[in-house]
Amino acid sequence: MDSRALVFDDDSHFGSLILEVFQMLGIGAKYFPSGAGALERIRSEKPSVVVVDIQMPELDGLSICELVRADPGTAHTRVVVVSGSGFPDARARAEWARADLFLDKPFDVAQFHADLTELLAEPTPSLPGTAA
């Protein structure tokens, strides 16, 4: 699988766990402890998937997701939003931001592995106004 991933989360323990899951899938991944500069990194690295924490200083995961979707160069990038906030509307907010997958912390690693495998097996979405 020729995929790359970027992980943005202010919790380094969680970031390490996510990197391990990507390693199990044979996917190269990089971790960043904040959302600062996220869109620029996503543009330059061109990852297959981005994992973002819903609540981070500087730039939160929902804002990153919205920026990714609004940029024609990154709009096709798959985005996984994770939340440990316990907010009842977190899933709805992630769906509104057009995230591809939502995870509540803590989560089942095996299920995340399966969900990620399924997500990456799907064809890359085509952008509006382009051929599939």
C-alpha positions as CSV (number, residue, x, y, z in Angstrom):
1,M,0.0,0.0,0.0
2,D,1.6,3.3,-1.2
3,S,0.1,5.6,1.4
4,R,1.3,8.3,3.8
5,A,-0.3,9.7,6.9
6,L,0.0,12.9,9.0
7,V,-1.2,12.9,12.6
8,F,-1.9,16.2,14.4
9,D,-2.7,15.8,18.1
10,D,-1.5,17.7,21.2
11,D,-1.4,14.4,23.2
12,S,1.9,12.7,22.3
13,H,0.9,9.4,23.9
14,F,-2.1,9.2,21.6
15,G,0.0,10.3,18.6
16,S,2.4,7.5,19.3
17,L,-0.5,5.0,19.4
18,I,-1.8,6.2,16.1
19,L,1.7,6.0,14.5
20,E,1.9,2.3,15.7
21,V,-1.5,1.6,13.9
22,F,-0.2,3.1,10.7
23,Q,3.1,1.1,11.1
24,M,1.0,-2.1,11.4
25,L,-0.7,-1.2,8.1
26,G,2.7,-0.5,6.4
27,I,1.9,3.2,6.1
28,G,4.6,5.8,6.7
29,A,3.3,8.4,9.2
30,K,4.5,11.6,10.8
31,Y,3.4,13.1,14.0
32,F,2.9,16.8,14.9
33,P,2.0,18.1,18.4
34,S,-0.2,20.9,17.1
35,G,-2.3,22.0,14.2
36,A,0.0,25.0,13.4
37,G,1.0,24.9,9.8
38,A,-1.2,21.8,9.1
39,L,-2.5,22.9,5.7
40,E,1.0,23.7,4.4
41,R,2.3,20.3,5.6
42,I,-0.7,18.6,4.0
43,R,-0.2,20.4,0.7
44,S,3.6,19.6,0.6
45,E,3.4,16.0,2.0
46,K,0.3,14.9,0.0
47,P,-0.8,12.2,2.5
48,S,-3.5,9.7,1.8
49,V,-5.0,10.3,5.2
50,V,-4.8,12.9,8.0
51,V,-5.7,12.3,11.6
52,V,-6.6,15.4,13.6
53,D,-7.7,15.9,17.2
54,I,-10.9,17.9,17.4
55,Q,-9.5,20.1,20.2
56,M,-5.9,21.5,19.9
57,P,-4.3,24.8,20.6
58,E,-3.5,27.1,17.7
59,L,-5.6,25.3,15.1
60,D,-8.2,22.6,16.0
61,G,-9.0,19.5,14.1
62,L,-12.4,20.7,12.8
63,S,-10.7,23.9,11.4
64,I,-8.0,21.7,9.7
65,C,-10.7,19.5,8.2
66,E,-12.6,22.5,6.8
67,L,-9.4,24.0,5.4
68,V,-8.5,20.7,3.7
69,R,-12.0,20.4,2.2
70,A,-11.9,24.0,0.9
71,D,-8.6,23.7,-0.8
72,P,-8.8,22.1,-4.3
73,G,-5.3,20.7,-3.9
74,T,-6.1,18.8,-0.7
75,A,-9.9,18.3,-0.8
76,H,-9.5,14.7,-1.8
77,T,-7.4,13.9,1.3
78,R,-9.1,11.5,3.7
79,V,-9.6,13.1,7.2
80,V,-10.1,11.2,10.5
81,V,-11.3,13.4,13.4
82,V,-10.7,12.1,16.9
83,S,-12.2,13.5,20.1
84,G,-11.6,12.9,23.8
85,S,-13.7,15.9,24.6
86,G,-16.9,14.0,25.6
87,F,-19.0,16.6,23.8
88,P,-22.2,15.0,22.7
89,D,-22.2,16.9,19.4
90,A,-18.6,16.1,18.5
91,R,-19.6,13.5,15.9
92,A,-22.1,15.8,14.3
93,R,-19.5,18.6,14.2
94,A,-17.0,16.3,12.5
95,E,-19.7,15.2,10.0
96,W,-20.5,18.8,9.3
97,A,-16.8,19.5,8.6
98,R,-17.0,16.6,6.1
99,A,-14.6,14.2,8.0
100,D,-14.3,10.7,6.5
101,L,-14.2,9.0,9.9
102,F,-14.8,10.0,13.5
103,L,-13.3,8.3,16.6
104,D,-14.0,8.8,20.3
105,K,-11.0,8.5,22.6
106,P,-10.4,6.0,24.0
107,F,-11.1,3.7,21.0
108,D,-10.6,0.1,20.1
109,V,-7.3,-0.2,18.2
110,A,-8.4,-3.3,16.2
111,Q,-11.6,-1.5,15.1
112,F,-9.6,1.6,14.1
113,H,-7.2,-0.7,12.1
114,A,-10.2,-2.2,10.3
115,D,-11.9,1.2,9.7
116,L,-8.7,2.7,8.4
117,T,-8.1,-0.3,6.1
118,E,-11.6,0.1,4.7
119,L,-11.2,3.8,4.3
120,L,-7.9,3.6,2.4
121,A,-9.3,0.8,0.2
122,E,-12.0,3.1,-1.1
123,P,-11.3,5.0,-4.4
124,T,-10.0,8.5,-3.9
125,P,-13.0,10.8,-4.1
126,S,-13.0,12.9,-7.2
127,L,-13.3,16.7,-6.8
128,P,-16.5,18.5,-8.0
129,G,-16.2,19.4,-11.6
130,T,-13.6,16.7,-12.4
131,A,-13.9,13.3,-14.0
132,A,-13.9,10.3,-11.7
